[in-house]
Structures are given as C-alpha cells and as structure tokens.
Amino acid sequence: MNVKLLYFAWVREKTGLGEEVVDLPDDVATVTDLVRWLKTRGPEYEAAFERSDVIRTAIDQTHVAHDAAIANAQEIAFFPPVTGG
Amino acid sequence: MIRVQKENFDIGSEIERLRAGRTDIGAIVSFTGTVRDTAKGAPITQMTLEHYPGMTEKELERIEGEANARWPLQASLIIHRTGAMKPGENIVLVVTASPHRKDAFEAAEFLMDYLKTGAPFWKKEERADGDDGDWVDARESDEEARKRWKSPE
C-alpha cells in the first residue's frame, strides 16, 4: 500500500525529508508498526524516531494515538508535541 | 472565522471588522500572543513558525466549532501567523464576542488552551549568540490548562 508520510519540525530535520511516498509492507498495521519499520530504513530514521514516545502522529490530518490502525490512510504525519500560540 | 497567514495583522482593525454594524454584542475579548525577546534567559533574534498546511486549518476550525458549541458566542476569530517573526511581533490573535463578558472571557481562554495543545504549529528560536536555533519544547502546564476544560460545567 502506498502512503504519503510527512515530517515536521525536528522530526523533519532528523529524517532530512519533509515528505515521501512509501510502499508499506503488509505486516505494518498500526502507527507503532510503522515507526518500528521506519527505524529500520537508516540511521537518520533511527535518530528521528529515537524518542518515539514523544512523537505525535496524525492520520489524514487528524490526531491519533500510536496504537491506531493505519488501514486506508492516505497521509500520515509525524511531529513533536505542538508549540504554537 | 480562522485565518493562517504570513503577514502581520492589526488588532484594532480585526476587532472593528468583527463588530461592524452589530448592536447585539455586549462583550468583546481579545488575546494577542507576541514573540518574546528571550528564551531560557538568552536573547533571541527571530522566531520561525512551522505548520502543517491543511491540518492546521482543520484543527483551528474544529477548535472554533467546539468553542461555539460550548458558549453562546456572537462572533469568533482566530488568526495565527507562520514563517519568520522578530521579537515584539504578533504571533496569534483570538477574539470572541458574546452578550455578556463571562462567556467571551472563557471562550477566548478555551480557544488558546486548545490551540496551544492541538493546532499543528512548531516554534523555532534563533539565538542572538549565533548558536543553532532551538525547537521550543511543549510545556506540561499547557497540557494541564487544556485538561481543565474536559468536563463541561
């Protein structure tokens, strides 16, 4: 399944990418699975997701928890806790 | 109404536009967030606001909708800037209008508490000493502030 991944703030700086399209392996079912898989893709991903417990996730532009299923997601974003306002 | 923009805004004209031609409003509350010139005691020269285009607008609309569902607001406005800003410049404006002040006050505070913990913006500070800029850390107190709204009175 092809899905668009987006990275923001220090997650973007560490992966070195703002966004990319990836073909997900079939056994990636939840956000936690996805993070685990991303960390195998290279040292920059490992660094970006080292503190994966603090990283927030949105599926199709809605906040989700890390146990959320990613079935049929078009767009998944990873970012630090928000600091606007 | 919500707006996400690079440009600065004029607080007075925003409020004037919101109340123009209306005689039913009894209370208007506004909050303006501005760029501080220091971070953890060190002077900063600039702050950059990154955001998630698309989700930002959706979140702000959702938050505004929730405020309007909880309080009898006659008008509401959220403006949030993105991009580079200098110390002293405006970052965010929230305006609420209602027949009586309590609702406008509470709704404005609610909007800010929810915005600060839910809207996908990230601040990066550039330090005057030339050190690499730092991403601002989220504050526990902001999360606590949001939680107190969880159960409607």
gemmi code that builds the backbone of each chain (N, CA, C; Angstrom):
import gemmi

chains = {
    "A": [
        ("MET", (0.847, -1.199, 0.000), (0.000, 0.000, 0.000), (0.884, 1.252, 0.000)),
        ("ASN", (0.596, 2.147, -0.911), (1.339, 3.407, -0.945), (0.716, 4.423, -0.016)),
        ("VAL", (1.559, 5.068, 0.760), (1.057, 6.090, 1.673), (2.053, 7.246, 1.716)),
        ("LYS", (1.494, 8.443, 1.850), (2.344, 9.625, 1.922), (2.699, 9.895, 3.373)),
        ("LEU", (3.992, 10.032, 3.648), (4.441, 10.340, 5.007), (4.944, 11.783, 5.048)),
        ("LEU", (4.586, 12.484, 6.114), (5.054, 13.860, 6.284), (5.770, 13.988, 7.623)),
        ("TYR", (6.811, 14.806, 7.632), (7.589, 15.019, 8.854), (7.696, 16.518, 9.113)),
        ("PHE", (7.542, 16.896, 10.381), (7.597, 18.312, 10.711), (8.585, 18.589, 11.844)),
        ("ALA", (9.049, 19.840, 11.870), (9.928, 20.372, 12.928), (11.175, 19.485, 13.068)),
        ("TRP", (11.553, 19.087, 14.302), (12.829, 18.342, 14.417), (12.736, 16.930, 13.839)),
        ("VAL", (11.540, 16.404, 13.676), (11.437, 15.097, 13.017), (11.842, 15.251, 11.539)),
        ("ARG", (11.403, 16.352, 10.936), (11.765, 16.644, 9.542), (13.279, 16.865, 9.419)),
        ("GLU", (13.838, 17.624, 10.364), (15.274, 17.900, 10.287), (16.091, 16.619, 10.427)),
        ("LYS", (15.631, 15.709, 11.288), (16.405, 14.490, 11.516), (16.271, 13.491, 10.377)),
        ("THR", (15.072, 13.373, 9.783), (14.951, 12.457, 8.648), (15.570, 13.086, 7.400)),
        ("GLY", (15.649, 14.433, 7.396), (16.172, 15.126, 6.227), (15.139, 15.247, 5.120)),
        ("LEU", (13.888, 14.933, 5.438), (12.812, 14.945, 4.444), (11.568, 15.634, 4.982)),
        ("GLY", (10.887, 16.396, 4.129), (9.601, 16.957, 4.514), (8.490, 15.953, 4.276)),
        ("GLU", (8.610, 15.234, 3.172), (7.608, 14.211, 2.868), (8.155, 13.188, 1.882)),
        ("GLU", (7.511, 12.040, 1.849), (7.894, 10.987, 0.915), (6.699, 10.035, 0.758)),
        ("VAL", (6.714, 9.303, -0.345), (5.696, 8.271, -0.532), (6.385, 6.928, -0.366)),
        ("VAL", (5.818, 6.069, 0.488), (6.424, 4.754, 0.719), (5.408, 3.651, 0.431)),
        ("ASP", (5.956, 2.504, 0.081), (5.128, 1.316, -0.127), (5.241, 0.482, 1.145)),
        ("LEU", (4.149, 0.429, 1.903), (4.204, -0.225, 3.210), (4.142, -1.740, 3.095)),
        ("PRO", (4.997, -2.431, 3.865), (4.871, -3.898, 3.937), (3.515, -4.278, 4.537)),
        ("ASP", (3.028, -5.455, 4.190), (1.696, -5.881, 4.631), (1.555, -5.997, 6.147)),
        ("ASP", (2.683, -6.294, 6.824), (2.579, -6.504, 8.268), (2.624, -5.203, 9.074)),
        ("VAL", (2.613, -4.069, 8.401), (2.556, -2.797, 9.112), (1.088, -2.391, 9.270)),
        ("ALA", (0.564, -2.603, 10.479), (-0.879, -2.398, 10.689), (-1.214, -1.168, 11.527)),
        ("THR", (-0.290, -0.814, 12.428), (-0.566, 0.323, 13.326), (0.555, 1.357, 13.209)),
        ("VAL", (0.332, 2.493, 13.851), (1.364, 3.530, 13.871), (2.643, 2.988, 14.510)),
        ("THR", (2.497, 2.238, 15.587), (3.664, 1.646, 16.250), (4.448, 0.749, 15.291)),
        ("ASP", (3.727, -0.067, 14.510), (4.390, -0.906, 13.499), (5.143, -0.051, 12.489)),
        ("LEU", (4.494, 1.024, 12.081), (5.088, 1.898, 11.072), (6.380, 2.536, 11.594)),
        ("VAL", (6.343, 2.999, 12.837), (7.540, 3.600, 13.438), (8.669, 2.560, 13.506)),
        ("ARG", (8.315, 1.361, 13.914), (9.316, 0.290, 14.019), (9.937, 0.022, 12.647)),
        ("TRP", (9.090, 0.004, 11.624), (9.584, -0.248, 10.256), (10.449, 0.909, 9.759)),
        ("LEU", (10.002, 2.137, 10.028), (10.768, 3.311, 9.582), (12.175, 3.310, 10.177)),
        ("LYS", (12.283, 2.873, 11.446), (13.582, 2.887, 12.120), (14.585, 1.923, 11.482)),
        ("THR", (14.082, 0.964, 10.693), (14.990, 0.036, 10.025), (15.501, 0.602, 8.700)),
        ("ARG", (15.000, 1.795, 8.320), (15.317, 2.302, 6.987), (16.603, 3.121, 6.921)),
        ("GLY", (17.283, 3.299, 8.069), (18.549, 4.020, 8.020), (18.791, 4.799, 9.291)),
        ("PRO", (20.046, 5.233, 9.498), (20.404, 5.926, 10.744), (19.628, 7.228, 10.945)),
        ("GLU", (19.266, 7.909, 9.842), (18.541, 9.178, 10.022), (17.141, 8.930, 10.577)),
        ("TYR", (16.531, 7.816, 10.158), (15.210, 7.475, 10.701), (15.335, 7.009, 12.152)),
        ("GLU", (16.391, 6.256, 12.393), (16.626, 5.792, 13.761), (16.784, 6.982, 14.704)),
        ("ALA", (17.506, 7.991, 14.233), (17.709, 9.195, 15.051), (16.393, 9.956, 15.217)),
        ("ALA", (15.640, 10.082, 14.133), (14.392, 10.850, 14.183), (13.380, 10.218, 15.131)),
        ("PHE", (13.352, 8.880, 15.147), (12.328, 8.182, 15.939), (12.893, 7.574, 17.227)),
        ("GLU", (14.081, 8.033, 17.606), (14.691, 7.519, 18.831), (13.790, 7.742, 20.040)),
        ("ARG", (13.235, 8.961, 20.121), (12.303, 9.262, 21.225), (10.877, 9.123, 20.702)),
        ("SER", (10.564, 7.906, 20.238), (9.284, 7.745, 19.548), (8.090, 7.982, 20.467)),
        ("ASP", (8.300, 7.848, 21.792), (7.184, 8.078, 22.718), (6.750, 9.542, 22.741)),
        ("VAL", (7.653, 10.477, 22.403), (7.244, 11.886, 22.413), (6.690, 12.340, 21.060)),
        ("ILE", (6.916, 11.546, 20.030), (6.455, 11.941, 18.698), (4.944, 11.752, 18.567)),
        ("ARG", (4.294, 12.777, 18.034), (2.845, 12.736, 17.803), (2.573, 12.349, 16.357)),
        ("THR", (1.387, 11.797, 16.136), (1.036, 11.307, 14.808), (-0.345, 11.797, 14.401)),
        ("ALA", (-0.495, 12.094, 13.120), (-1.818, 12.399, 12.572), (-2.042, 11.522, 11.354)),
        ("ILE", (-3.227, 10.925, 11.271), (-3.606, 10.169, 10.087), (-4.668, 10.981, 9.353)),
        ("ASP", (-4.401, 11.244, 8.076), (-5.298, 12.077, 7.271), (-5.717, 13.339, 8.022)),
        ("GLN", (-4.711, 13.968, 8.623), (-4.847, 15.278, 9.266), (-5.698, 15.271, 10.531)),
        ("THR", (-5.786, 14.115, 11.195), (-6.451, 14.032, 12.490), (-5.490, 13.380, 13.490)),
        ("HIS", (-5.369, 13.975, 14.698), (-4.501, 13.388, 15.731), (-4.927, 11.957, 16.041)),
        ("VAL", (-3.949, 11.050, 16.161), (-4.250, 9.676, 16.575), (-3.211, 9.210, 17.594)),
        ("ALA", (-3.573, 8.151, 18.335), (-2.627, 7.524, 19.253), (-1.775, 6.518, 18.475)),
        ("HIS", (-0.668, 6.068, 19.093), (0.241, 5.176, 18.373), (-0.317, 3.769, 18.133)),
        ("ASP", (-1.391, 3.421, 18.845), (-1.987, 2.101, 18.580), (-3.051, 2.165, 17.482)),
        ("ALA", (-3.205, 3.323, 16.867), (-4.220, 3.482, 15.817), (-3.869, 2.641, 14.591)),
        ("ALA", (-4.901, 2.080, 13.966), (-4.714, 1.320, 12.727), (-4.504, 2.287, 11.574)),
        ("ILE", (-3.642, 1.891, 10.630), (-3.367, 2.799, 9.519), (-4.025, 2.350, 8.224)),
        ("ALA", (-4.932, 1.397, 8.326), (-5.618, 0.894, 7.137), (-6.244, 2.036, 6.340)),
        ("ASN", (-6.024, 2.040, 5.053), (-6.603, 3.022, 4.126), (-6.146, 4.466, 4.328)),
        ("ALA", (-5.105, 4.657, 5.132), (-4.612, 6.022, 5.321), (-4.014, 6.541, 4.021)),
        ("GLN", (-4.281, 7.808, 3.726), (-3.668, 8.452, 2.563), (-2.391, 9.177, 2.980)),
        ("GLU", (-2.440, 9.740, 4.194), (-1.397, 10.661, 4.622), (-1.139, 10.467, 6.120)),
        ("ILE", (0.102, 10.192, 6.481), (0.441, 10.021, 7.890), (1.563, 10.994, 8.229)),
        ("ALA", (1.338, 11.789, 9.269), (2.325, 12.811, 9.639), (2.915, 12.528, 11.010)),
        ("PHE", (4.212, 12.777, 11.139), (4.922, 12.620, 12.415), (5.513, 13.969, 12.818)),
        ("PHE", (5.336, 14.319, 14.090), (5.834, 15.620, 14.543), (5.987, 15.652, 16.062)),
        ("PRO", (6.774, 16.615, 16.571), (6.900, 16.772, 18.025), (5.600, 17.352, 18.589)),
        ("PRO", (5.435, 17.315, 19.914), (4.294, 17.998, 20.528), (4.227, 19.440, 20.017)),
        ("VAL", (3.014, 19.921, 19.765), (2.868, 21.228, 19.108), (3.207, 22.372, 20.072)),
        ("THR", (3.695, 23.478, 19.509), (4.134, 24.610, 20.332), (3.707, 25.952, 19.743)),
        ("GLY", (2.513, 25.986, 19.142), (2.050, 27.252, 18.572), (1.453, 28.168, 19.622)),
        ("GLY", (0.816, 29.226, 19.166), (0.119, 30.146, 20.057), (1.007, 31.245, 20.587)),
    ],
    "B": [
        ("MET", (-14.386, 32.672, 12.495), (-13.539, 32.641, 11.312), (-12.093, 32.336, 11.728)),
        ("ILE", (-11.403, 31.629, 10.871), (-9.997, 31.356, 11.164), (-9.147, 31.809, 9.971)),
        ("ARG", (-7.939, 32.229, 10.262), (-7.003, 32.615, 9.192), (-5.586, 32.200, 9.570)),
        ("VAL", (-4.876, 31.613, 8.607), (-3.464, 31.278, 8.799), (-2.720, 32.094, 7.753)),
        ("GLN", (-1.792, 32.918, 8.205), (-1.149, 33.841, 7.269), (0.271, 34.190, 7.680)),
        ("LYS", (1.061, 34.590, 6.697), (2.434, 35.025, 6.962), (2.463, 36.466, 7.477)),
        ("GLU", (1.558, 37.291, 6.940), (1.586, 38.719, 7.222), (1.182, 39.021, 8.664)),
        ("ASN", (1.657, 40.141, 9.138), (1.225, 40.644, 10.430), (-0.248, 41.037, 10.343)),
        ("PHE", (-0.874, 41.288, 11.485), (-2.266, 41.732, 11.485), (-2.398, 42.938, 12.408)),
        ("ASP", (-3.443, 43.731, 12.158), (-3.708, 44.880, 13.003), (-4.864, 44.551, 13.935)),
        ("ILE", (-4.580, 44.509, 15.233), (-5.560, 44.045, 16.211), (-6.821, 44.909, 16.177)),
        ("GLY", (-6.620, 46.242, 16.129), (-7.757, 47.159, 16.136), (-8.682, 46.943, 14.950)),
        ("SER", (-8.088, 46.848, 13.756), (-8.967, 46.692, 12.578), (-9.653, 45.333, 12.551)),
        ("GLU", (-8.985, 44.310, 13.089), (-9.633, 42.988, 13.134), (-10.876, 43.033, 14.018)),
        ("ILE", (-10.756, 43.694, 15.163), (-11.899, 43.784, 16.083), (-13.004, 44.660, 15.480)),
        ("GLU", (-12.600, 45.736, 14.843), (-13.595, 46.619, 14.207), (-14.394, 45.874, 13.145)),
        ("ARG", (-13.691, 45.070, 12.353), (-14.357, 44.327, 11.285), (-15.355, 43.317, 11.869)),
        ("LEU", (-14.937, 42.692, 12.969), (-15.780, 41.667, 13.592), (-17.079, 42.250, 14.164)),
        ("ARG", (-17.022, 43.501, 14.630), (-18.196, 44.096, 15.281), (-18.972, 45.038, 14.377)),
        ("ALA", (-18.456, 45.257, 13.167), (-19.038, 46.261, 12.265), (-20.539, 46.029, 12.058)),
        ("GLY", (-21.317, 47.067, 12.271), (-22.748, 47.043, 12.002), (-23.558, 46.253, 13.013)),
        ("ARG", (-22.941, 45.807, 14.109), (-23.682, 44.976, 15.066), (-23.969, 45.751, 16.346)),
        ("THR", (-25.186, 45.616, 16.829), (-25.531, 46.294, 18.073), (-25.974, 45.291, 19.143)),
        ("ASP", (-25.869, 43.998, 18.816), (-26.319, 42.968, 19.767), (-25.190, 42.487, 20.681)),
        ("ILE", (-23.948, 42.844, 20.362), (-22.796, 42.369, 21.139), (-22.633, 43.189, 22.410)),
        ("GLY", (-22.348, 42.502, 23.512), (-22.150, 43.218, 24.772), (-20.739, 43.107, 25.303)),
        ("ALA", (-19.955, 42.136, 24.797), (-18.606, 41.911, 25.316), (-17.701, 41.388, 24.220)),
        ("ILE", (-16.548, 42.002, 24.093), (-15.544, 41.521, 23.138), (-14.243, 41.304, 23.896)),
        ("VAL", (-13.721, 40.078, 23.809), (-12.453, 39.757, 24.464), (-11.433, 39.431, 23.387)),
        ("SER", (-10.215, 39.966, 23.539), (-9.171, 39.581, 22.591), (-7.907, 39.176, 23.327)),
        ("PHE", (-7.210, 38.196, 22.765), (-5.910, 37.775, 23.269), (-4.912, 37.876, 22.121)),
        ("THR", (-3.756, 38.465, 22.396), (-2.701, 38.529, 21.394), (-1.456, 37.870, 21.962)),
        ("GLY", (-0.912, 36.904, 21.232), (0.360, 36.298, 21.613), (1.457, 36.950, 20.799)),
        ("THR", (2.569, 37.318, 21.464), (3.655, 38.013, 20.766), (4.994, 37.303, 21.005)),
        ("VAL", (5.970, 37.633, 20.183), (7.294, 36.998, 20.278), (8.102, 37.658, 21.394)),
        ("ARG", (8.499, 36.862, 22.384), (9.382, 37.355, 23.455), (10.813, 37.474, 22.935)),
        ("ASP", (11.594, 38.390, 23.544), (12.966, 38.582, 23.047), (13.993, 37.685, 23.729)),
        ("THR", (13.546, 36.849, 24.654), (14.487, 35.917, 25.278), (13.897, 34.511, 25.320)),
        ("ALA", (14.777, 33.524, 25.368), (14.368, 32.143, 25.557), (15.331, 31.516, 26.540)),
        ("LYS", (14.813, 31.001, 27.631), (15.629, 30.433, 28.708), (16.759, 31.392, 29.093)),
        ("GLY", (16.426, 32.668, 29.155), (17.391, 33.671, 29.596), (18.308, 34.222, 28.520)),
        ("ALA", (18.351, 33.566, 27.335), (19.252, 34.037, 26.275), (18.460, 34.843, 25.245)),
        ("PRO", (19.067, 35.945, 24.761), (18.353, 36.755, 23.773), (18.130, 35.996, 22.460)),
        ("ILE", (16.991, 36.193, 21.858), (16.757, 35.595, 20.539), (16.552, 36.707, 19.509)),
        ("THR", (16.896, 36.407, 18.268), (16.794, 37.420, 17.211), (15.574, 37.189, 16.341)),
        ("GLN", (15.094, 35.958, 16.327), (13.998, 35.636, 15.411), (13.308, 34.362, 15.868)),
        ("MET", (12.023, 34.268, 15.528), (11.295, 33.032, 15.778), (10.630, 32.598, 14.473)),
        ("THR", (10.704, 31.293, 14.183), (10.079, 30.787, 12.967), (8.984, 29.796, 13.333)),
        ("LEU", (7.826, 29.993, 12.752), (6.676, 29.130, 12.996), (6.466, 28.216, 11.804)),
        ("GLU", (6.658, 26.918, 12.049), (6.361, 25.936, 11.011), (4.951, 25.403, 11.277)),
        ("HIS", (4.260, 24.960, 10.240), (2.944, 24.365, 10.475), (2.652, 23.299, 9.441)),
        ("TYR", (1.503, 22.660, 9.597), (1.089, 21.555, 8.735), (-0.096, 22.044, 7.899)),
        ("PRO", (0.204, 22.614, 6.715), (-0.873, 23.194, 5.901), (-1.970, 22.156, 5.652)),
        ("GLY", (-3.184, 22.568, 5.795), (-4.294, 21.626, 5.640), (-4.800, 21.200, 6.998)),
        ("MET", (-3.952, 20.522, 7.755), (-4.369, 20.104, 9.090), (-4.519, 21.311, 10.017)),
        ("THR", (-3.648, 22.290, 9.860), (-3.730, 23.484, 10.703), (-5.120, 24.110, 10.614)),
        ("GLU", (-5.571, 24.339, 9.389), (-6.875, 24.964, 9.188), (-7.987, 24.082, 9.757)),
        ("LYS", (-7.877, 22.771, 9.514), (-8.906, 21.856, 10.025), (-8.993, 21.881, 11.543)),
        ("GLU", (-7.827, 21.863, 12.192), (-7.788, 21.875, 13.656), (-8.350, 23.187, 14.211)),
        ("LEU", (-7.943, 24.303, 13.602), (-8.434, 25.595, 14.094), (-9.944, 25.682, 13.934)),
        ("GLU", (-10.464, 25.184, 12.811), (-11.920, 25.208, 12.608), (-12.634, 24.309, 13.611)),
        ("ARG", (-12.017, 23.166, 13.888), (-12.612, 22.236, 14.850), (-12.662, 22.879, 16.254)),
        ("ILE", (-11.553, 23.512, 16.638), (-11.464, 24.154, 17.946), (-12.470, 25.310, 18.041)),
        ("GLU", (-12.557, 26.090, 16.972), (-13.505, 27.209, 16.969), (-14.947, 26.690, 17.057)),
        ("GLY", (-15.209, 25.593, 16.336), (-16.540, 24.996, 16.375), (-16.900, 24.521, 17.773)),
        ("GLU", (-15.912, 23.943, 18.449), (-16.161, 23.451, 19.804), (-16.455, 24.605, 20.770)),
        ("ALA", (-15.714, 25.707, 20.625), (-15.962, 26.879, 21.481), (-17.363, 27.421, 21.243)),
        ("ASN", (-17.767, 27.456, 19.980), (-19.105, 27.965, 19.660), (-20.207, 27.040, 20.159)),
        ("ALA", (-19.889, 25.741, 20.285), (-20.879, 24.803, 20.807), (-21.002, 24.933, 22.326)),
        ("ARG", (-19.914, 25.345, 22.990), (-19.933, 25.423, 24.454), (-20.427, 26.757, 24.987)),
        ("TRP", (-20.168, 27.835, 24.257), (-20.556, 29.173, 24.725), (-21.397, 29.871, 23.661)),
        ("PRO", (-22.350, 30.693, 24.080), (-23.203, 31.404, 23.119), (-22.460, 32.592, 22.503)),
        ("LEU", (-21.530, 32.294, 21.601), (-20.726, 33.361, 21.005), (-21.468, 34.002, 19.830)),
        ("GLN", (-21.304, 35.286, 19.704), (-21.906, 36.001, 18.570), (-20.915, 36.144, 17.423)),
        ("ALA", (-19.635, 36.038, 17.754), (-18.589, 36.061, 16.726), (-17.310, 35.515, 17.344)),
        ("SER", (-16.470, 34.915, 16.510), (-15.162, 34.471, 16.972), (-14.171, 34.550, 15.818)),
        ("LEU", (-12.923, 34.759, 16.188), (-11.873, 34.906, 15.181), (-10.573, 34.342, 15.733)),
        ("ILE", (-9.897, 33.536, 14.914), (-8.551, 33.077, 15.259), (-7.655, 33.417, 14.071)),
        ("ILE", (-6.594, 34.165, 14.339), (-5.576, 34.404, 13.304), (-4.257, 33.872, 13.845)),
        ("HIS", (-3.570, 33.040, 13.078), (-2.260, 32.555, 13.501), (-1.270, 32.776, 12.372)),
        ("ARG", (-0.133, 33.363, 12.708), (0.889, 33.613, 11.681), (1.842, 32.428, 11.561)),
        ("THR", (2.488, 32.339, 10.396), (3.520, 31.341, 10.161), (4.738, 32.053, 9.575)),
        ("GLY", (5.869, 31.342, 9.547), (7.080, 31.913, 8.968), (7.917, 32.631, 10.019)),
        ("ALA", (8.755, 33.555, 9.559), (9.729, 34.209, 10.443), (9.156, 35.472, 11.064)),
        ("MET", (9.425, 35.655, 12.365), (8.950, 36.828, 13.102), (10.038, 37.349, 14.027)),
        ("LYS", (10.032, 38.647, 14.235), (11.000, 39.291, 15.124), (10.385, 39.475, 16.515)),
        ("PRO", (11.250, 39.596, 17.545), (10.728, 39.876, 18.886), (9.809, 41.101, 18.871)),
        ("GLY", (8.709, 40.983, 19.589), (7.743, 42.077, 19.651), (6.603, 41.930, 18.663)),
        ("GLU", (6.802, 41.117, 17.623), (5.744, 40.968, 16.614), (4.613, 40.065, 17.118)),
        ("ASN", (3.446, 40.243, 16.495), (2.294, 39.391, 16.809), (2.489, 37.985, 16.264)),
        ("ILE", (2.028, 36.990, 17.027), (2.002, 35.609, 16.526), (0.557, 35.163, 16.301)),
        ("VAL", (-0.277, 35.409, 17.299), (-1.632, 34.851, 17.264), (-2.628, 35.854, 17.837)),
        ("LEU", (-3.838, 35.828, 17.274), (-4.926, 36.658, 17.788), (-6.172, 35.804, 17.945)),
        ("VAL", (-6.802, 35.909, 19.107), (-8.097, 35.263, 19.329), (-9.071, 36.343, 19.780)),
        ("VAL", (-10.208, 36.413, 19.133), (-11.244, 37.370, 19.528), (-12.564, 36.629, 19.700)),
        ("THR", (-13.273, 36.925, 20.769), (-14.591, 36.329, 20.981), (-15.580, 37.425, 21.355)),
        ("ALA", (-16.824, 37.272, 20.931), (-17.866, 38.248, 21.249), (-19.098, 37.526, 21.740)),
        ("SER", (-19.698, 38.078, 22.797), (-20.913, 37.477, 23.358), (-21.738, 38.580, 24.024)),
        ("PRO", (-22.981, 38.285, 24.397), (-23.808, 39.316, 25.046), (-23.239, 39.742, 26.401)),
        ("HIS", (-22.627, 38.785, 27.131), (-22.071, 39.092, 28.455), (-20.623, 38.621, 28.556)),
        ("ARG", (-19.830, 39.283, 29.416), (-18.380, 39.102, 29.362), (-17.888, 37.701, 29.723)),
        ("LYS", (-18.576, 37.014, 30.648), (-18.061, 35.744, 31.139), (-17.858, 34.739, 30.005)),
        ("ASP", (-18.846, 34.668, 29.123), (-18.755, 33.717, 28.009), (-17.599, 34.066, 27.070)),
        ("ALA", (-17.445, 35.351, 26.796), (-16.370, 35.767, 25.889), (-15.000, 35.489, 26.513)),
        ("PHE", (-14.851, 35.789, 27.817), (-13.592, 35.515, 28.511), (-13.259, 34.022, 28.481)),
        ("GLU", (-14.232, 33.221, 28.898), (-13.988, 31.782, 28.982), (-13.678, 31.185, 27.616)),
        ("ALA", (-14.450, 31.576, 26.618), (-14.262, 31.015, 25.279), (-12.882, 31.377, 24.721)),
        ("ALA", (-12.433, 32.610, 24.997), (-11.117, 33.033, 24.491), (-10.018, 32.183, 25.127)),
        ("GLU", (-10.155, 31.928, 26.425), (-9.150, 31.134, 27.124), (-9.170, 29.674, 26.636)),
        ("PHE", (-10.362, 29.168, 26.446), (-10.535, 27.815, 25.910), (-9.876, 27.695, 24.525)),
        ("LEU", (-10.143, 28.668, 23.674), (-9.565, 28.645, 22.325), (-8.049, 28.604, 22.384)),
        ("MET", (-7.464, 29.421, 23.252), (-5.999, 29.438, 23.351), (-5.457, 28.135, 23.934)),
        ("ASP", (-6.126, 27.604, 24.953), (-5.656, 26.354, 25.568), (-5.704, 25.208, 24.562)),
        ("TYR", (-6.746, 25.176, 23.772), (-6.866, 24.107, 22.776), (-5.921, 24.315, 21.606)),
        ("LEU", (-5.792, 25.566, 21.202), (-4.870, 25.869, 20.102), (-3.443, 25.457, 20.470)),
        ("LYS", (-3.038, 25.804, 21.682), (-1.654, 25.548, 22.089), (-1.317, 24.062, 22.189)),
        ("THR", (-2.328, 23.231, 22.381), (-2.053, 21.803, 22.556), (-2.501, 20.960, 21.363)),
        ("GLY", (-3.273, 21.553, 20.433), (-3.806, 20.746, 19.337), (-3.449, 21.217, 17.937)),
        ("ALA", (-3.288, 22.508, 17.744), (-3.046, 23.010, 16.385), (-1.583, 22.752, 16.000)),
        ("PRO", (-1.375, 22.163, 14.808), (-0.006, 21.751, 14.431), (0.906, 22.907, 14.003)),
        ("PHE", (1.401, 23.618, 15.015), (2.415, 24.667, 14.817), (3.633, 24.291, 15.654)),
        ("TRP", (4.803, 24.657, 15.152), (6.041, 24.430, 15.913), (6.912, 25.672, 15.833)),
        ("LYS", (7.410, 26.092, 17.017), (8.248, 27.295, 17.089), (9.715, 26.916, 17.143)),
        ("LYS", (10.503, 27.644, 16.366), (11.951, 27.512, 16.466), (12.546, 28.881, 16.735)),
        ("GLU", (13.410, 28.933, 17.751), (14.004, 30.211, 18.118), (15.423, 30.309, 17.585)),
        ("GLU", (15.763, 31.497, 17.063), (17.137, 31.740, 16.645), (17.810, 32.601, 17.688)),
        ("ARG", (18.910, 32.104, 18.201), (19.561, 32.811, 19.295), (20.546, 33.855, 18.816)),
        ("ALA", (20.637, 34.928, 19.613), (21.493, 36.051, 19.253), (22.969, 35.657, 19.274)),
        ("ASP", (23.339, 34.671, 20.101), (24.755, 34.298, 20.205), (25.207, 33.415, 19.036)),
        ("GLY", (24.308, 33.228, 18.056), (24.712, 32.502, 16.850), (24.626, 30.998, 16.982)),
        ("ASP", (24.344, 30.523, 18.191), (24.147, 29.090, 18.375), (22.983, 28.619, 17.513)),
        ("ASP", (23.003, 27.358, 17.216), (21.917, 26.789, 16.438), (20.579, 27.081, 17.110)),
        ("GLY", (19.584, 27.375, 16.290), (18.264, 27.624, 16.854), (17.724, 26.392, 17.558)),
        ("ASP", (16.834, 26.629, 18.491), (16.251, 25.527, 19.244), (14.761, 25.431, 18.975)),
        ("TRP", (14.266, 24.203, 18.794), (12.826, 23.991, 18.755), (12.298, 24.169, 20.169)),
        ("VAL", (11.236, 24.910, 20.272), (10.643, 25.154, 21.586), (10.004, 23.857, 22.087)),
        ("ASP", (10.257, 23.531, 23.362), (9.650, 22.339, 23.953), (8.215, 22.624, 24.379)),
        ("ALA", (7.370, 21.627, 24.215), (5.997, 21.761, 24.699), (6.017, 21.839, 26.223)),
        ("ARG", (5.100, 22.605, 26.775), (5.051, 22.787, 28.228), (3.954, 21.931, 28.843)),
        ("GLU", (4.330, 21.282, 29.928), (3.372, 20.461, 30.682), (2.178, 21.308, 31.134)),
        ("SER", (2.475, 22.560, 31.496), (1.417, 23.439, 32.013), (0.350, 23.726, 30.952)),
        ("ASP", (0.750, 23.700, 29.668), (-0.235, 23.907, 28.601), (-1.205, 22.732, 28.526)),
        ("GLU", (-0.654, 21.536, 28.705), (-1.478, 20.331, 28.676), (-2.443, 20.331, 29.873)),
        ("GLU", (-1.929, 20.752, 31.036), (-2.784, 20.854, 32.237), (-3.900, 21.867, 32.012)),
        ("ALA", (-3.548, 22.979, 31.361), (-4.543, 24.029, 31.107), (-5.659, 23.519, 30.203)),
        ("ARG", (-5.302, 22.676, 29.244), (-6.312, 22.137, 28.337), (-7.234, 21.157, 29.065)),
        ("LYS", (-6.635, 20.378, 29.967), (-7.402, 19.312, 30.628), (-8.542, 19.847, 31.488)),
        ("ARG", (-8.363, 21.071, 32.002), (-9.405, 21.563, 32.918), (-10.709, 21.846, 32.193)),
        ("TRP", (-10.676, 21.885, 30.852), (-11.912, 22.120, 30.087), (-12.638, 20.822, 29.763)),
        ("LYS", (-12.052, 19.710, 30.127), (-12.575, 18.418, 29.666), (-14.037, 18.184, 30.027)),
        ("SER", (-14.381, 18.489, 31.291), (-15.768, 18.252, 31.678), (-16.544, 19.561, 31.690)),
        ("PRO", (-17.481, 19.727, 30.787), (-18.269, 20.952, 30.757), (-19.018, 21.133, 32.087)),
        ("GLU", (-19.120, 22.403, 32.528), (-19.753, 22.641, 33.837), (-21.257, 22.428, 33.757)),
    ],
}
model = gemmi.Model(1)
for chain_id, residues in chains.items():
    chain = gemmi.Chain(chain_id)
    for i, (resn, *xyz) in enumerate(residues, 1):
        res = gemmi.Residue()
        res.name, res.seqid = resn, gemmi.SeqId(i, " ")
        for name, pos in zip(("N", "CA", "C"), xyz):
            atom = gemmi.Atom()
            atom.name, atom.element = name, gemmi.Element(name[0])
            atom.pos, atom.b_iso = gemmi.Position(*pos), 0.0
            res.add_atom(atom)
        chain.add_residue(res)
    model.add_chain(chain)
structure = gemmi.Structure()
structure.add_model(model)
structure.setup_entities()
